[in-house]
Amino acid sequence: MTIVLSHISALQYWRFARNNASGHCNVLHARTLLSKAPEAPLNDTIVPDWLNRPLHLLVSKDIFRLPYNPIRWHVWNGPLPKGSIVDSGKGFYICSPELCFIQIANTVPL
């Protein structure tokens, strides 16, 4: 299953990982990972229950958005460098802190 936490969900994950020293992640090639659609079902057994809902998830195409609530889908179809998405080792992926910063910067006023 390809679940990629993005935006505020990724930020929340990184804050937790920093505070709990659980941040060892494997770097992945983003384009390869995002070339696959998320698979059903998306359930709470994969993504930690301490993440706020709605979850913010990243996909590369509009057609990859699935009709699940409470999920806020974000489409990023541009290029991403290697290391933009990391593997949590827990069955889901997270946008890197650097990519998360760019995503959040696009949503808040100057």
Secondary structure as UniProt FT lines:
FT   STRAND          4..5
FT   HELIX           7..20
FT   STRAND          26..28
FT   HELIX           30..34
FT   TURN            44..46
FT   TURN            49..50
FT   STRAND          55..59
FT   HELIX           62..64
FT   TURN            69..70
FT   STRAND          71..75
FT   TURN            82..83
FT   STRAND          85..87
FT   STRAND          93..95
FT   HELIX           97..105
FT   TURN            106..107
//
